[in-house]
């Protein structure tokens, strides 16, 4: 009985792969990792192996060593690219930036001033300045005449300027109904 020899005898090529990997990496542990990665890639692409590319065993050896070399080059490129990204990140991060606390404190002050406005003024100011609606659109959204909207905006802006200048926000004045229940002369 004649014994068949496999054309895909990878274990017979391991010694050559390890020698070549050691010469590429100059480190035994890295060489083992490289051989492992190359064998994994060879297994994934075993359908692309052509046994007729050379004398028995040499076609497989050349194919495996070619894969090993390509895995090594790919890994080296990936490491260089990663080092470049890290260097760029370090350059970007090393620039001095002002402390964020001042910005947060200022933002909190603006938010507090905005929230201290009466509801009508706050709604008008929000629609026009934050949402970007035009006067007509904002007035329609609030269901008020455009002139009333503009008056509320003016009062809201004046109140915010007063707060900015250090003056305390005056308590909203209550309108008195003349001739009504609030009229003390009745």
C-alpha positions as CSV (number, residue, x, y, z in Angstrom):
1,X,0.0,0.0,0.0
2,X,1.3,3.4,-1.0
3,X,1.3,6.1,1.7
4,X,-0.1,9.5,0.4
5,X,1.7,12.6,1.4
6,X,-0.2,15.8,2.0
7,X,0.7,18.8,-0.1
8,X,-0.5,21.0,2.7
9,X,1.9,19.8,5.4
10,X,2.2,23.0,7.6
11,X,3.8,21.4,10.6
12,X,6.8,20.5,8.4
13,X,7.3,24.2,7.6
14,X,7.1,25.5,11.2
15,X,10.9,25.4,11.8
16,X,11.5,27.6,8.7
17,X,8.7,29.9,9.6
18,X,10.1,30.4,13.2
19,X,13.7,31.0,11.9
20,X,12.4,33.6,9.4
21,X,10.2,35.2,12.1
22,X,13.1,35.4,14.5
23,X,15.3,37.1,11.9
24,X,12.5,39.7,11.2
25,X,11.5,40.4,14.8
26,X,14.8,39.8,16.7
27,X,12.8,38.5,19.6
28,X,11.6,35.0,20.4
29,X,8.3,35.9,21.9
30,X,7.5,38.3,19.1
31,X,8.6,35.7,16.6
32,X,6.1,33.1,18.1
33,X,3.3,35.7,17.9
34,X,4.2,36.4,14.3
35,X,4.2,32.7,13.4
36,X,0.8,32.3,15.1
37,X,-0.7,35.3,13.2
38,X,0.7,34.0,9.9
39,X,-0.7,30.5,10.5
40,X,-4.0,32.0,11.3
41,X,-4.0,34.0,8.1
42,X,-2.8,31.0,6.1
43,X,-5.6,28.9,7.5
44,X,-8.2,31.6,6.7
45,X,-6.9,31.8,3.1
46,X,-6.1,28.1,2.6
47,X,-8.3,28.1,-0.5
48,X,-5.9,30.5,-2.3
49,X,-3.0,28.0,-2.0
50,X,-1.8,26.5,-5.3
51,X,0.1,23.3,-4.8
52,X,1.4,23.4,-8.4
53,X,3.6,26.4,-7.7
54,X,6.8,24.5,-7.1
55,X,8.5,21.2,-6.1
56,X,6.9,19.2,-3.3
57,X,6.8,21.3,-0.2
58,X,8.6,24.4,-1.6
59,X,5.4,25.9,-2.9
60,X,3.8,25.6,0.5
61,X,7.0,26.9,2.2
62,X,7.2,30.0,-0.1
63,X,3.5,30.6,0.4
64,X,3.7,30.4,4.2
65,X,6.9,32.6,4.3
66,X,5.2,35.1,2.0
67,X,2.2,35.3,4.4
68,X,4.6,35.6,7.4
69,X,6.4,38.4,5.7
70,X,3.2,40.2,4.9
71,X,1.9,39.9,8.4
72,X,5.1,41.3,9.7
73,X,5.0,44.3,7.4
74,X,1.3,44.9,8.1
75,X,2.1,44.8,11.9
76,X,5.0,47.2,11.5
77,X,2.8,49.6,9.5
78,X,0.1,49.5,12.1
79,X,2.5,50.2,14.9
80,X,4.0,53.2,13.0
81,X,0.5,54.5,12.3
82,X,-0.5,54.1,15.9
83,X,2.7,55.9,17.1
84,X,1.9,58.8,14.7
85,X,-1.6,59.0,16.0
86,X,-0.4,59.0,19.6
87,X,2.2,61.7,18.8
88,X,-0.4,63.9,17.2
89,X,-2.7,63.4,20.1
90,X,0.1,64.3,22.5
91,X,0.9,67.5,20.5
92,X,-2.8,68.5,20.5
93,X,-3.2,67.7,24.2
94,X,-0.1,69.4,25.3
95,X,-1.3,72.9,24.3
96,X,-2.2,75.0,27.3
97,X,-5.9,75.6,27.7
98,X,-7.7,77.9,30.0
99,X,-9.3,76.3,33.0
100,X,-12.8,75.2,32.4
101,X,-14.1,76.4,35.8
102,X,-14.3,80.0,34.7
103,X,-16.4,79.1,31.7
104,X,-18.7,76.9,33.9
105,X,-19.1,79.6,36.5
106,X,-20.0,82.2,33.8
107,X,-22.4,79.8,32.1
108,X,-24.1,79.2,35.5
109,X,-24.4,82.9,36.0
110,X,-26.0,83.4,32.6
111,X,-28.3,80.5,33.2
112,X,-29.3,81.9,36.7
113,X,-30.0,85.3,35.2
114,X,-32.0,83.9,32.4
115,X,-34.1,81.7,34.8
116,X,-34.7,84.7,37.0
117,X,-36.6,86.5,34.2
118,X,-40.4,86.4,34.4
119,X,-41.9,83.5,32.4
120,X,-43.3,85.7,29.6
121,X,-39.9,87.4,29.0
122,X,-38.0,84.1,29.2
123,X,-40.3,82.4,26.7
124,X,-40.0,85.3,24.2
125,X,-36.2,85.5,24.6
126,X,-35.8,81.8,24.2
127,X,-37.8,81.6,21.0
128,X,-36.0,84.5,19.4
129,X,-32.4,84.1,20.6
130,X,-32.0,80.4,21.2
131,X,-34.5,78.8,18.7
132,X,-33.8,81.5,16.1
133,X,-37.5,82.3,15.3
134,X,-38.3,85.6,13.7
135,X,-40.5,88.1,15.6
136,X,-43.6,87.1,13.6
137,X,-43.0,83.4,14.1
138,X,-42.3,83.8,17.8
139,X,-45.3,86.0,18.4
140,X,-47.5,83.4,16.6
141,X,-46.0,80.6,18.7
142,X,-46.8,82.5,21.9
143,X,-50.2,83.7,20.6
144,X,-49.5,87.4,21.2
145,X,-49.2,90.4,19.0
146,X,-45.7,91.1,17.5
147,X,-45.5,94.4,19.4
148,X,-46.1,92.7,22.7
149,X,-43.3,90.2,21.8
150,X,-40.9,93.0,21.0
151,X,-41.8,94.7,24.3
152,X,-41.1,91.5,26.3
153,X,-37.8,91.1,24.5
154,X,-36.8,94.6,25.2
155,X,-37.6,94.2,28.9
156,X,-35.8,90.8,29.1
157,X,-32.7,92.2,27.5
158,X,-32.7,95.3,29.7
159,X,-33.0,93.0,32.8
160,X,-30.1,90.9,31.7
161,X,-28.0,94.0,31.0
162,X,-28.9,95.2,34.5
163,X,-27.8,91.9,36.0
164,X,-24.6,92.0,34.0
165,X,-23.9,95.5,35.2
166,X,-24.3,94.3,38.8
167,X,-27.8,95.6,39.6
168,X,-30.1,93.2,41.2
169,X,-33.1,92.1,39.2
170,X,-36.0,94.1,40.4
171,X,-39.0,92.1,41.5
172,X,-41.7,92.1,38.8
173,X,-44.1,94.9,39.3
174,X,-47.7,93.9,39.7
175,X,-50.2,95.8,37.6
176,X,-53.0,97.5,39.5
177,X,-56.4,97.3,38.1
178,X,-57.9,100.7,38.3
179,X,-61.5,100.6,39.3
180,X,-61.3,97.0,40.2
181,X,-60.9,95.0,43.4
182,X,-57.3,96.2,44.0
183,X,-58.3,99.8,44.0
184,X,-58.2,101.0,47.7
185,X,-60.3,104.1,46.9
186,X,-63.4,101.9,46.5
